[in-house]
Amino acid sequence: MQWCEFQDGEMIVSEGEASDFVYRILTGEVEIFTERTGERIVLGSVRPVEFLGEMSIIERRPPNASARANGPVTAEQLERWEFVQLISEQPTAAHRLIERLSERLRLANDRVVRLATAVGDEQKATRDAVADTDDFL
């Protein structure tokens, strides 16, 4: 385990680039985002005591989002084996990790429902508009 410092705006994790590390944020805040069609979509943030990059390590897949320092950030950099050992030996750390993953899943589910509802409302409005047009034809 080693300590890392990141400056404001510095990339910590890049989407799609494999990483062998998990970061536990000690100070500062990290913005999690992805880019689609040139537009940055902020997915959330990571704050002190939270992990960054754990999903990639757990799934053994490249990250599906990027992370950059939002101001100065200090973090512990853990190799995969150190991360696994930490959550195996420290129930509090494992519990915090499970809580955070659960929270992120719930937020993702909420977003899916909101998007599906918005799309459904838009489709209904389109169908209604077409039906209204048919009345005049």
N, CA and C atoms as an extended XYZ file, in Angstrom:
411
Properties=species:S:1:pos:R:3:atomname:S:1:resname:S:1:resid:I:1 pbc="F F F"
N         0.856       -1.164        0.000 N   MET     1
C         0.000        0.000        0.000 CA  MET     1
C         0.904        1.229        0.000 C   MET     1
N         0.524        2.180       -0.857 N   GLN     2
C         1.281        3.426       -0.865 CA  GLN     2
C         0.341        4.617       -0.923 C   GLN     2
N         0.828        5.752       -0.520 N   TRP     3
C         0.056        6.981       -0.524 CA  TRP     3
C         0.241        7.688       -1.859 C   TRP     3
N        -0.832        8.290       -2.351 N   CYS     4
C        -0.784        9.044       -3.600 CA  CYS     4
C        -1.444       10.395       -3.372 C   CYS     4
N        -0.926       11.392       -4.070 N   GLU     5
C        -1.548       12.705       -4.048 CA  GLU     5
C        -1.880       13.099       -5.476 C   GLU     5
N        -3.060       13.670       -5.656 N   PHE     6
C        -3.521       14.092       -6.972 CA  PHE     6
C        -3.910       15.559       -6.895 C   PHE     6
N        -3.601       16.282       -7.941 N   GLN     7
C        -3.942       17.699       -8.024 CA  GLN     7
C        -5.316       17.868       -8.662 C   GLN     7
N        -5.913       19.027       -8.453 N   ASP     8
C        -7.216       19.343       -9.023 CA  ASP     8
C        -7.228       19.063      -10.527 C   ASP     8
N        -8.209       18.281      -10.968 N   GLY     9
C        -8.355       17.966      -12.385 CA  GLY     9
C        -7.537       16.784      -12.870 C   GLY     9
N        -6.671       16.253      -12.044 N   GLU    10
C        -5.812       15.131      -12.457 CA  GLU    10
C        -6.626       13.839      -12.562 C   GLU    10
N        -6.407       13.123      -13.659 N   MET    11
C        -7.086       11.849      -13.857 CA  MET    11
C        -6.482       10.799      -12.920 C   MET    11
N        -7.360       10.051      -12.273 N   ILE    12
C        -6.933        8.977      -11.379 CA  ILE    12
C        -7.190        7.631      -12.041 C   ILE    12
N        -8.348        7.504      -12.665 N   VAL    13
C        -8.740        6.289      -13.384 CA  VAL    13
C        -9.310        6.726      -14.725 C   VAL    13
N        -8.943        6.016      -15.788 N   SER    14
C        -9.491        6.319      -17.116 CA  SER    14
C       -10.365        5.179      -17.588 C   SER    14
N       -11.536        5.530      -18.070 N   GLU    15
C       -12.502        4.556      -18.570 CA  GLU    15
C       -11.853        3.646      -19.611 C   GLU    15
N       -12.048        2.338      -19.432 N   GLY    16
C       -11.566        1.362      -20.402 CA  GLY    16
C       -10.114        0.949      -20.241 C   GLY    16
N        -9.358        1.655      -19.410 N   GLU    17
C        -7.946        1.320      -19.203 CA  GLU    17
C        -7.799        0.446      -17.959 C   GLU    17
N        -7.271       -0.738      -18.154 N   ALA    18
C        -7.121       -1.685      -17.049 CA  ALA    18
C        -6.287       -1.077      -15.923 C   ALA    18
N        -6.661       -1.412      -14.715 N   SER    19
C        -5.928       -0.952      -13.536 CA  SER    19
C        -5.822       -2.102      -12.543 C   SER    19
N        -4.713       -2.156      -11.864 N   ASP    20
C        -4.490       -3.196      -10.854 CA  ASP    20
C        -4.653       -2.652       -9.445 C   ASP    20
N        -5.226       -1.450       -9.337 N   PHE    21
C        -5.273       -0.786       -8.039 CA  PHE    21
C        -6.682       -0.367       -7.645 C   PHE    21
N        -6.869       -0.324       -6.334 N   VAL    22
C        -8.037        0.284       -5.712 CA  VAL    22
C        -7.489        1.449       -4.898 C   VAL    22
N        -8.217        2.530       -4.888 N   TYR    23
C        -7.817        3.683       -4.096 CA  TYR    23
C        -8.820        3.870       -2.971 C   TYR    23
N        -8.308        4.109       -1.777 N   ARG    24
C        -9.177        4.509       -0.673 CA  ARG    24
C        -8.900        5.996       -0.466 C   ARG    24
N        -9.918        6.790       -0.694 N   ILE    25
C        -9.757        8.232       -0.611 CA  ILE    25
C        -9.605        8.624        0.851 C   ILE    25
N        -8.578        9.403        1.138 N   LEU    26
C        -8.313        9.859        2.505 CA  LEU    26
C        -8.766       11.303        2.699 C   LEU    26
N        -8.437       12.157        1.726 N   THR    27
C        -8.874       13.550        1.773 CA  THR    27
C        -9.274       13.986        0.370 C   THR    27
N       -10.215       14.910        0.317 N   GLY    28
C       -10.634       15.452       -0.969 CA  GLY    28
C       -11.814       14.699       -1.550 C   GLY    28
N       -12.103       15.022       -2.802 N   GLU    29
C       -13.247       14.431       -3.496 CA  GLU    29
C       -12.853       14.090       -4.927 C   GLU    29
N       -13.399       12.982       -5.407 N   VAL    30
C       -13.129       12.511       -6.759 CA  VAL    30
C       -14.438       12.473       -7.531 C   VAL    30
N       -14.428       13.063       -8.727 N   GLU    31
C       -15.607       13.047       -9.591 CA  GLU    31
C       -15.554       11.825      -10.497 C   GLU    31
N       -16.668       11.094      -10.550 N   ILE    32
C       -16.789        9.916      -11.418 CA  ILE    32
C       -17.644       10.327      -12.609 C   ILE    32
N       -17.141       10.080      -13.817 N   PHE    33
C       -17.872       10.509      -15.005 CA  PHE    33
C       -17.588        9.595      -16.187 C   PHE    33
N       -18.419        9.735      -17.194 N   THR    34
C       -18.207        9.066      -18.469 CA  THR    34
C       -18.470       10.100      -19.550 C   THR    34
N       -18.014        9.832      -20.738 N   GLU    35
C       -18.275       10.746      -21.845 CA  GLU    35
C       -18.963        9.989      -22.961 C   GLU    35
N       -20.032       10.573      -23.455 N   ARG    36
C       -20.783       10.004      -24.570 CA  ARG    36
C       -21.053       11.114      -25.563 C   ARG    36
N       -20.761       10.854      -26.811 N   THR    37
C       -20.936       11.834      -27.902 CA  THR    37
C       -20.381       13.200      -27.507 C   THR    37
N       -19.197       13.181      -26.899 N   GLY    38
C       -18.518       14.419      -26.537 CA  GLY    38
C       -19.072       15.132      -25.321 C   GLY    38
N       -20.045       14.545      -24.660 N   GLU    39
C       -20.658       15.175      -23.493 CA  GLU    39
C       -20.267       14.433      -22.226 C   GLU    39
N       -19.826       15.179      -21.217 N   ARG    40
C       -19.461       14.590      -19.932 CA  ARG    40
C       -20.716       14.363      -19.115 C   ARG    40
N       -20.864       13.131      -18.619 N   ILE    41
C       -21.997       12.772      -17.771 CA  ILE    41
C       -21.438       12.411      -16.399 C   ILE    41
N       -21.756       13.229      -15.407 N   VAL    42
C       -21.265       12.983      -14.048 CA  VAL    42
C       -22.135       11.911      -13.413 C   VAL    42
N       -21.485       10.854      -12.951 N   LEU    43
C       -22.188        9.721      -12.354 CA  LEU    43
C       -22.231        9.801      -10.832 C   LEU    43
N       -21.306       10.545      -10.259 N   GLY    44
C       -21.267       10.651       -8.805 CA  GLY    44
C       -19.912       11.121       -8.336 C   GLY    44
N       -19.665       10.913       -7.059 N   SER    45
C       -18.382       11.308       -6.487 CA  SER    45
C       -17.968       10.310       -5.411 C   SER    45
N       -16.684       10.333       -5.116 N   VAL    46
C       -16.125        9.482       -4.061 CA  VAL    46
C       -15.471       10.417       -3.050 C   VAL    46
N       -15.764       10.184       -1.791 N   ARG    47
C       -15.279       11.042       -0.707 CA  ARG    47
C       -14.423       10.235        0.267 C   ARG    47
N       -13.852       10.906        1.258 N   PRO    48
C       -12.981       10.202        2.202 CA  PRO    48
C       -13.604        8.943        2.799 C   PRO    48
N       -12.776        7.940        2.929 N   VAL    49
C       -13.037        6.611        3.471 CA  VAL    49
C       -13.690        5.690        2.422 C   VAL    49
N       -14.105        6.237        1.286 N   GLU    50
C       -14.714        5.415        0.243 CA  GLU    50
C       -13.647        4.899       -0.711 C   GLU    50
N       -13.981        3.790       -1.378 N   PHE    51
C       -13.074        3.177       -2.342 CA  PHE    51
C       -13.362        3.678       -3.754 C   PHE    51
N       -12.332        3.651       -4.565 N   LEU    52
C       -12.417        4.005       -5.977 CA  LEU    52
C       -11.721        2.906       -6.770 C   LEU    52
N       -12.393        2.372       -7.777 N   GLY    53
C       -11.797        1.338       -8.613 CA  GLY    53
C       -12.072       -0.075       -8.139 C   GLY    53
N       -12.885       -0.201       -7.096 N   GLU    54
C       -13.148       -1.530       -6.529 CA  GLU    54
C       -13.928       -2.412       -7.485 C   GLU    54
N       -14.832       -1.840       -8.272 N   MET    55
C       -15.624       -2.664       -9.183 CA  MET    55
C       -14.726       -3.337      -10.228 C   MET    55
N       -13.755       -2.610      -10.727 N   SER    56
C       -12.831       -3.183      -11.714 CA  SER    56
C       -12.032       -4.342      -11.124 C   SER    56
N       -11.613       -4.170       -9.891 N   ILE    57
C       -10.828       -5.217       -9.236 CA  ILE    57
C       -11.707       -6.424       -8.938 C   ILE    57
N       -12.911       -6.185       -8.435 N   ILE    58
C       -13.811       -7.291       -8.105 CA  ILE    58
C       -14.210       -8.054       -9.361 C   ILE    58
N       -14.560       -7.313      -10.429 N   GLU    59
C       -15.015       -7.948      -11.669 CA  GLU    59
C       -13.874       -8.372      -12.588 C   GLU    59
N       -12.669       -7.872      -12.299 N   ARG    60
C       -11.489       -8.118      -13.162 CA  ARG    60
C       -11.760       -7.638      -14.586 C   ARG    60
N       -12.305       -6.418      -14.671 N   ARG    61
C       -12.624       -5.787      -15.959 CA  ARG    61
C       -12.153       -4.339      -15.922 C   ARG    61
N       -11.888       -3.763      -17.080 N   PRO    62
C       -11.522       -2.336      -17.107 CA  PRO    62
C       -12.685       -1.483      -16.589 C   PRO    62
N       -12.391       -0.337      -16.021 N   PRO    63
C       -13.450        0.519      -15.484 CA  PRO    63
C       -14.378        1.032      -16.579 C   PRO    63
N       -15.650        1.200      -16.230 N   ASN    64
C       -16.628        1.703      -17.196 CA  ASN    64
C       -16.893        3.190      -16.990 C   ASN    64
N       -16.040        3.846      -16.211 N   ALA    65
C       -16.126        5.288      -15.994 CA  ALA    65
C       -14.732        5.810      -15.657 C   ALA    65
N       -14.581        7.107      -15.760 N   SER    66
C       -13.318        7.755      -15.418 CA  SER    66
C       -13.463        8.461      -14.075 C   SER    66
N       -12.325        8.783      -13.467 N   ALA    67
C       -12.329        9.482      -12.187 CA  ALA    67
C       -11.234       10.539      -12.203 C   ALA    67
N       -11.598       11.738      -11.774 N   ARG    68
C       -10.612       12.814      -11.706 CA  ARG    68
C       -10.739       13.537      -10.375 C   ARG    68
N        -9.602       14.062       -9.921 N   ALA    69
C        -9.581       14.795       -8.657 CA  ALA    69
C       -10.378       16.081       -8.796 C   ALA    69
N       -11.253       16.311       -7.844 N   ASN    70
C       -12.037       17.547       -7.782 CA  ASN    70
C       -11.455       18.350       -6.619 C   ASN    70
N       -10.315       18.977       -6.892 N   GLY    71
C        -9.517       19.607       -5.846 CA  GLY    71
C        -8.402       18.654       -5.457 C   GLY    71
N        -7.555       19.037       -4.514 N   PRO    72
C        -6.474       18.148       -4.081 CA  PRO    72
C        -7.035       16.888       -3.419 C   PRO    72
N        -6.428       15.744       -3.733 N   VAL    73
C        -6.888       14.453       -3.206 CA  VAL    73
C        -5.680       13.671       -2.704 C   VAL    73
N        -5.840       13.069       -1.536 N   THR    74
C        -4.858       12.127       -1.009 CA  THR    74
C        -5.539       10.773       -0.898 C   THR    74
N        -4.842        9.726       -1.325 N   ALA    75
C        -5.450        8.390       -1.324 CA  ALA    75
C        -4.415        7.331       -0.994 C   ALA    75
N        -4.909        6.211       -0.503 N   GLU    76
C        -4.086        5.015       -0.371 CA  GLU    76
C        -4.288        4.204       -1.643 C   GLU    76
N        -3.206        3.759       -2.229 N   GLN    77
C        -3.289        2.912       -3.421 CA  GLN    77
C        -3.035        1.478       -2.971 C   GLN    77
N        -4.026        0.615       -3.205 N   LEU    78
C        -3.910       -0.774       -2.791 CA  LEU    78
C        -3.872       -1.677       -4.021 C   LEU    78
N        -2.973       -2.627       -4.009 N   GLU    79
C        -2.978       -3.653       -5.046 CA  GLU    79
C        -4.154       -4.582       -4.767 C   GLU    79
N        -4.513       -5.361       -5.770 N   ARG    80
C        -5.678       -6.241       -5.638 CA  ARG    80
C        -5.600       -7.091       -4.372 C   ARG    80
N        -4.482       -7.737       -4.151 N   TRP    81
C        -4.347       -8.620       -2.993 CA  TRP    81
C        -4.469       -7.846       -1.688 C   TRP    81
N        -3.987       -6.600       -1.648 N   GLU    82
C        -4.100       -5.780       -0.438 CA  GLU    82
C        -5.565       -5.407       -0.179 C   GLU    82
N        -6.275       -5.092       -1.255 N   PHE    83
C        -7.691       -4.760       -1.132 CA  PHE    83
C        -8.477       -5.959       -0.619 C   PHE    83
N        -8.253       -7.116       -1.211 N   VAL    84
C        -8.957       -8.335       -0.789 CA  VAL    84
C        -8.634       -8.648        0.667 C   VAL    84
N        -7.392       -8.529        1.033 N   GLN    85
C        -6.986       -8.777        2.416 CA  GLN    85
C        -7.657       -7.774        3.364 C   GLN    85
N        -7.688       -6.516        2.969 N   LEU    86
C        -8.295       -5.481        3.803 CA  LEU    86
C        -9.767       -5.767        4.071 C   LEU    86
N       -10.530       -6.048        3.018 N   ILE    87
C       -11.965       -6.280        3.249 CA  ILE    87
C       -12.226       -7.639        3.891 C   ILE    87
N       -11.269       -8.555        3.788 N   SER    88
C       -11.414       -9.849        4.462 CA  SER    88
C       -11.154       -9.737        5.961 C   SER    88
N       -10.238       -8.868        6.316 N   GLU    89
C        -9.810       -8.772        7.711 CA  GLU    89
C       -10.484       -7.639        8.490 C   GLU    89
N       -11.087       -6.701        7.788 N   GLN    90
C       -11.702       -5.563        8.469 CA  GLN    90
C       -13.197       -5.500        8.130 C   GLN    90
N       -14.029       -6.089        8.974 N   PRO    91
C       -15.468       -6.109        8.714 CA  PRO    91
C       -16.067       -4.717        8.494 C   PRO    91
N       -15.553       -3.716        9.180 N   THR    92
C       -16.082       -2.361        9.008 CA  THR    92
C       -15.830       -1.866        7.590 C   THR    92
N       -14.648       -2.113        7.061 N   ALA    93
C       -14.325       -1.706        5.688 CA  ALA    93
C       -15.194       -2.476        4.690 C   ALA    93
N       -15.382       -3.768        4.934 N   ALA    94
C       -16.226       -4.581        4.052 CA  ALA    94
C       -17.670       -4.094        4.105 C   ALA    94
N       -18.147       -3.765        5.290 N   HIS    95
C       -19.516       -3.278        5.438 CA  HIS    95
C       -19.708       -1.959        4.699 C   HIS    95
N       -18.755       -1.039        4.840 N   ARG    96
C       -18.835        0.247        4.129 CA  ARG    96
C       -18.838        0.031        2.620 C   ARG    96
N       -18.023       -0.904        2.153 N   LEU    97
C       -17.970       -1.217        0.723 CA  LEU    97
C       -19.316       -1.743        0.239 C   LEU    97
N       -19.895       -2.676        0.967 N   ILE    98
C       -21.192       -3.243        0.582 CA  ILE    98
C       -22.271       -2.161        0.596 C   ILE    98
N       -22.259       -1.303        1.618 N   GLU    99
C       -23.233       -0.207        1.676 CA  GLU    99
C       -23.108        0.699        0.456 C   GLU    99
N       -21.874        1.052        0.118 N   ARG   100
C       -21.641        1.968       -1.014 CA  ARG   100
C       -22.057        1.321       -2.331 C   ARG   100
N       -21.726        0.049       -2.530 N   LEU   101
C       -22.123       -0.639       -3.761 CA  LEU   101
C       -23.644       -0.749       -3.839 C   LEU   101
N       -24.280       -1.022       -2.716 N   SER   102
C       -25.734       -1.112       -2.677 CA  SER   102
C       -26.364        0.243       -3.005 C   SER   102
N       -25.817        1.305       -2.441 N   GLU   103
C       -26.323        2.652       -2.715 CA  GLU   103
C       -26.189        2.987       -4.205 C   GLU   103
N       -25.045        2.651       -4.791 N   ARG   104
C       -24.838        2.934       -6.203 CA  ARG   104
C       -25.791        2.123       -7.077 C   ARG   104
N       -26.059        0.891       -6.706 N   LEU   105
C       -27.003        0.068       -7.455 CA  LEU   105
C       -28.407        0.652       -7.354 C   LEU   105
N       -28.806        1.072       -6.182 N   ARG   106
C       -30.129        1.675       -5.992 CA  ARG   106
C       -30.266        2.941       -6.824 C   ARG   106
N       -29.231        3.793       -6.810 N   LEU   107
C       -29.276        5.020       -7.607 CA  LEU   107
C       -29.352        4.700       -9.099 C   LEU   107
N       -28.610        3.693       -9.540 N   ALA   108
C       -28.662        3.282      -10.950 CA  ALA   108
C       -30.049        2.771      -11.298 C   ALA   108
N       -30.645        1.986      -10.418 N   ASN   109
C       -32.011        1.501      -10.645 CA  ASN   109
C       -32.992        2.663      -10.736 C   ASN   109
N       -32.845        3.646       -9.854 N   ASP   110
C       -33.722        4.820       -9.881 CA  ASP   110
C       -33.585        5.559      -11.206 C   ASP   110
N       -32.357        5.687      -11.697 N   ARG   111
C       -32.140        6.363      -12.982 CA  ARG   111
C       -32.796        5.590      -14.123 C   ARG   111
N       -32.679        4.279      -14.101 N   VAL   112
C       -33.298        3.456      -15.148 CA  VAL   112
C       -34.810        3.656      -15.143 C   VAL   112
N       -35.410        3.661      -13.966 N   VAL   113
C       -36.860        3.847      -13.860 CA  VAL   113
C       -37.245        5.231      -14.378 C   VAL   113
N       -36.502        6.274      -13.977 N   ARG   114
C       -36.809        7.627      -14.448 CA  ARG   114
C       -36.683        7.720      -15.970 C   ARG   114
N       -35.626        7.134      -16.529 N   LEU   115
C       -35.441        7.176      -17.981 CA  LEU   115
C       -36.536        6.397      -18.695 C   LEU   115
N       -36.864        5.214      -18.186 N   ALA   116
C       -37.905        4.404      -18.811 CA  ALA   116
C       -39.249        5.128      -18.745 C   ALA   116
N       -39.514        5.776      -17.631 N   THR   117
C       -40.764        6.529      -17.480 CA  THR   117
C       -40.789        7.703      -18.451 C   THR   117
N       -39.667        8.411      -18.568 N   ALA   118
C       -39.593        9.556      -19.484 CA  ALA   118
C       -39.774        9.100      -20.921 C   ALA   118
N       -39.138        7.999      -21.294 N   VAL   119
C       -39.280        7.470      -22.650 CA  VAL   119
C       -40.720        7.032      -22.882 C   VAL   119
N       -41.311        6.364      -21.911 N   GLY   120
C       -42.709        5.938      -22.029 CA  GLY   120
C       -43.644        7.117      -22.186 C   GLY   120
N       -43.406        8.184      -21.391 N   ASP   121
C       -44.234        9.392      -21.497 CA  ASP   121
C       -44.068       10.033      -22.869 C   ASP   121
N       -42.830       10.058      -23.357 N   GLU   122
C       -42.555       10.649      -24.672 CA  GLU   122
C       -43.229        9.831      -25.782 C   GLU   122
N       -43.159        8.520      -25.680 N   GLN   123
C       -43.803        7.663      -26.683 CA  GLN   123
C       -45.321        7.838      -26.653 C   GLN   123
N       -45.890        7.945      -25.451 N   LYS   124
C       -47.338        8.152      -25.327 CA  LYS   124
C       -47.722        9.490      -25.939 C   LYS   124
N       -46.931       10.520      -25.671 N   ALA   125
C       -47.227       11.846      -26.231 CA  ALA   125
C       -47.156       11.806      -27.756 C   ALA   125
N       -46.198       11.070      -28.298 N   THR   126
C       -46.080       10.941      -29.751 CA  THR   126
C       -47.284       10.203      -30.314 C   THR   126
N       -47.679        9.106      -29.667 N   ARG   127
C       -48.859        8.351      -30.122 CA  ARG   127
C       -50.111        9.225      -30.069 C   ARG   127
N       -50.246       10.006      -28.990 N   ASP   128
C       -51.406       10.887      -28.855 CA  ASP   128
C       -51.411       11.956      -29.945 C   ASP   128
N       -50.227       12.499      -30.238 N   ALA   129
C       -50.133       13.527      -31.275 CA  ALA   129
C       -50.490       12.959      -32.638 C   ALA   129
N       -50.039       11.739      -32.918 N   VAL   130
C       -50.365       11.081      -34.190 CA  VAL   130
C       -51.866       10.814      -34.247 C   VAL   130
N       -52.443       10.363      -33.149 N   ALA   131
C       -53.893       10.088      -33.107 CA  ALA   131
C       -54.680       11.373      -33.330 C   ALA   131
N       -54.225       12.485      -32.728 N   ASP   132
C       -54.889       13.762      -32.927 CA  ASP   132
C       -54.810       14.190      -34.383 C   ASP   132
N       -53.691       13.950      -35.027 N   THR   133
C       -53.494       14.297      -36.433 CA  THR   133
C       -54.418       13.457      -37.300 C   THR   133
N       -54.569       12.167      -36.962 N   ASP   134
C       -55.450       11.277      -37.730 CA  ASP   134
C       -56.891       11.757      -37.721 C   ASP   134
N       -57.300       12.424      -36.632 N   ASP   135
C       -58.670       12.939      -36.561 CA  ASP   135
C       -58.936       14.005      -37.617 C   ASP   135
N       -57.887       14.698      -38.042 N   PHE   136
C       -58.051       15.768      -39.030 CA  PHE   136
C       -57.910       15.278      -40.455 C   PHE   136
N       -57.477       14.050      -40.635 N   LEU   137
C       -57.265       13.542      -41.986 CA  LEU   137
C       -58.445       12.826      -42.539 C   LEU   137
